[in-house]
Amino acid sequence: SSIIGGILPRYESNTIIKNSKYLIAEIDESDGTTFKYTPYLGIINNIDFDHSDYYSNLDEVISSFNQFGSNSKILLTNNDCKITKENITSDYTWSIKKTDNVDFAMISQKLDSEYTIADYYENGKAITRIKIPIPGIHNLSNITAAISACRIINLDINYILKNIHSLQLPRKRFELRGEIFGRKIIDDYGHHPNEIKATIELAKIFINKKDNNINRLVLIFQPHRYSRVNKFLHEFIQELSKADYIII
């Protein structure tokens, strides 16, 4: 069963309730309520200073995640995130950059606009090569976290491989909304400079693919929260300027 922050196309809902052993819940640190959760397996991905309407500084954000980690019976974290690595103590770690000194790793072999091929490792040992039907290096990190969590609860790797082909991104996560006059219209909810950076990097995979005749990135950005724009104005300028044409 699951309760997440986006609509899954396969279920047309953000919730799936079944008679299952586990509930997957995506929680949000924006209002400081992370301390209320006591998961069996907690996962911390990237930590950034965000939600400046609630938090005064990065230390407060880190403190919130540390509290969540302390409440987790088992904690899994992203070794590639410098802030997470330096401030959070965990039981297991994953990486998409290296295979040594991490419990789980996926090393990209091919990034395409439609899929990712990566070699999967456990404790530094190569296990298998996986074709994932979702593009984007940031998505590869998320998928590695999901596979890691499944392995921690002793899910068979062959069962994971059998089902990975049905993976889908939630709506508004680099969602193709349509095409007009050869122009692909992509909808993405990225509202933090680092999220915009990841979205643009993924969009440029389409542009660099020679057989699709796409050669320009037009970005339409709707600012989300005055406090965020005010706090990260320089970072927004830096990331948005990587598009060829910007509409705000």
C-alpha positions in Angstrom: 0.0 0.0 0.0 1.2 3.5 -0.6 0.4 7.2 0.0 2.7 9.5 -2.1 2.9 13.1 -3.2 1.9 12.6 -6.8 -0.7 10.9 -9.0 0.4 7.5 -10.4 -0.9 7.1 -13.9 -1.4 3.4 -13.5 -3.8 3.9 -10.6 -5.0 7.4 -11.3 -4.5 8.1 -7.6 -1.8 9.0 -5.1 -3.0 6.2 -2.8 -3.0 2.4 -3.2 -4.6 0.6 -0.3 -4.3 -3.2 -0.3 -4.1 -6.0 2.3 -0.3 -5.7 2.3 2.4 -6.0 4.9 4.0 -2.6 4.2 2.8 0.9 3.7 5.0 3.2 1.7 4.5 6.8 2.7 6.1 9.9 1.2 6.4 12.5 3.9 7.1 16.2 3.6 9.5 18.2 5.8 8.0 21.6 4.8 6.0 22.1 8.0 8.4 20.4 10.5 6.2 17.4 11.2 8.8 14.8 10.3 9.2 14.0 14.1 5.7 12.5 14.1 6.7 9.6 11.9 8.3 6.4 13.3 8.9 4.2 10.3 10.3 0.6 10.3 12.5 1.7 7.3 13.2 5.4 6.8 14.7 6.7 3.6 16.5 10.1 3.4 17.3 11.2 -0.2 18.8 14.7 -0.8 18.8 17.4 1.9 18.7 21.0 0.7 17.8 24.3 2.4 14.2 24.8 1.3 10.9 25.9 2.8 12.4 29.1 4.0 8.9 30.2 5.1 9.2 27.6 7.9 13.0 27.1 8.5 15.4 29.9 9.2 18.5 28.0 8.0 19.9 24.7 6.8 20.8 23.6 10.3 17.1 23.5 11.2 16.4 21.4 8.1 19.1 18.9 9.1 17.9 18.8 12.6 14.4 17.8 11.3 15.9 15.0 9.3 18.0 13.8 12.1 14.9 13.5 14.3 13.2 11.5 11.6 16.3 9.3 11.3 16.4 8.7 15.1 12.7 7.6 14.9 13.4 5.1 12.1 14.1 1.5 13.2 16.3 1.1 10.1 17.7 4.2 8.1 18.8 4.2 4.5 20.5 7.3 3.1 21.9 8.7 -0.1 25.7 8.7 0.0 26.0 11.0 -3.0 24.3 13.9 -1.2 27.1 15.8 0.7 24.8 17.3 3.3 23.1 14.0 4.0 26.4 12.1 4.2 28.1 14.6 6.6 25.1 15.0 8.9 23.1 11.9 9.1 24.2 8.5 10.6 22.4 5.6 8.9 22.4 1.8 8.8 22.6 1.5 4.9 23.7 3.8 2.1 23.3 3.9 -1.7 25.1 5.6 -4.5 25.0 6.1 -8.3 28.6 7.4 -8.4 30.6 4.7 -6.8 30.5 1.0 -5.7 32.9 1.0 -2.7 32.0 1.8 0.9 28.3 1.7 0.1 25.7 -1.1 0.5 23.9 -0.6 -2.8 24.9 1.1 -6.0 23.7 1.6 -9.6 26.3 2.8 -12.1 24.8 4.2 -15.3 26.0 2.7 -18.6 23.5 4.4 -20.9 21.2 7.4 -20.5 18.5 7.8 -23.1 15.5 10.0 -23.4 13.3 6.9 -22.8 15.2 4.6 -20.5 18.4 4.1 -18.4 20.7 1.1 -18.4 22.7 0.6 -15.2 24.8 -2.0 -13.5 23.5 -2.9 -10.0 25.9 -3.7 -7.1 25.5 -4.9 -3.5 28.4 -4.4 -1.1 30.7 -3.7 -4.1 29.8 -6.9 -5.9 28.2 -6.6 -9.4 24.8 -8.3 -9.4 23.1 -7.6 -12.7 22.5 -5.1 -15.4 19.1 -3.4 -15.3 17.1 -1.6 -18.0 14.9 1.0 -16.4 12.0 2.5 -18.4 12.5 5.9 -16.9 15.2 8.5 -18.0 17.2 10.9 -15.9 20.1 10.6 -13.5 18.1 11.9 -10.5 15.5 9.2 -11.2 18.2 6.6 -11.2 19.1 7.6 -7.7 15.5 7.4 -6.6 15.1 3.9 -8.2 18.3 2.8 -6.5 16.9 3.8 -3.2 13.7 1.9 -3.9 15.6 -1.3 -4.9 17.8 -0.9 -1.8 14.8 -0.7 0.4 13.3 -3.8 -1.2 16.5 -5.7 -0.7 16.8 -4.6 3.0 13.3 -6.2 3.6 14.6 -9.3 1.8 12.6 -9.0 -1.4 14.1 -11.4 -4.0 16.1 -9.6 -6.7 14.5 -11.6 -9.5 11.1 -10.5 -8.3 12.3 -6.9 -8.5 13.7 -7.4 -12.0 10.5 -9.0 -13.2 8.4 -5.9 -12.1 10.8 -3.1 -12.9 9.6 -2.8 -16.5 6.2 -1.4 -15.2 7.8 1.6 -13.4 6.2 4.9 -14.2 6.8 8.5 -13.0 4.0 10.2 -11.2 2.2 13.0 -13.0 3.9 16.4 -13.1 7.3 14.6 -12.9 8.7 15.3 -16.4 5.2 14.4 -17.8 4.7 14.5 -21.5 1.4 16.4 -21.9 1.4 16.3 -25.7 3.0 17.5 -28.9 2.1 20.3 -31.3 3.9 21.3 -34.5 6.8 18.9 -33.5 7.2 20.6 -30.1 7.0 18.3 -27.0 5.2 19.9 -24.1 6.6 18.6 -20.8 5.1 19.4 -17.3 7.3 19.2 -14.2 6.6 20.3 -10.7 10.3 21.2 -9.9 10.2 24.4 -7.8 13.6 24.5 -6.1 16.7 25.5 -8.1 18.2 22.0 -7.7 15.0 20.4 -9.0 15.0 22.8 -11.9 18.6 21.9 -12.6 17.7 18.2 -12.8 14.7 18.8 -15.0 16.8 20.9 -17.5 19.5 18.2 -17.6 16.9 15.6 -18.4 15.3 17.9 -21.1 18.7 18.3 -22.7 18.9 14.5 -23.3 16.0 15.0 -25.7 17.7 17.9 -27.4 21.0 16.0 -27.8 19.3 13.0 -29.3 20.1 13.5 -33.0 17.1 11.7 -34.5 14.2 13.7 -33.0 14.8 17.1 -34.5 14.5 18.9 -31.2 17.1 21.7 -30.9 15.8 24.3 -28.5 14.6 24.3 -24.9 11.8 26.8 -24.1 11.2 27.0 -20.3 8.0 28.4 -18.8 8.4 28.9 -15.1 5.8 29.7 -12.5 7.4 30.9 -9.2 6.2 29.1 -6.2 6.3 31.0 -2.8 7.6 34.5 -2.5 9.9 33.4 0.4 11.6 30.7 -1.8 12.1 33.0 -4.7 13.5 35.8 -2.5 15.9 33.4 -0.7 17.2 31.6 -3.7 17.0 34.4 -6.4 20.6 34.0 -7.5 20.3 30.2 -7.7 17.0 30.5 -9.7 18.7 32.9 -12.2 21.7 30.5 -12.5 19.6 27.4 -13.3 16.8 29.0 -15.4 19.4 30.7 -17.6 20.5 27.3 -18.9 17.3 27.2 -21.1 17.4 28.7 -24.5 14.3 30.9 -24.0 12.6 31.7 -20.7 9.0 32.8 -19.9 8.3 33.7 -16.3 
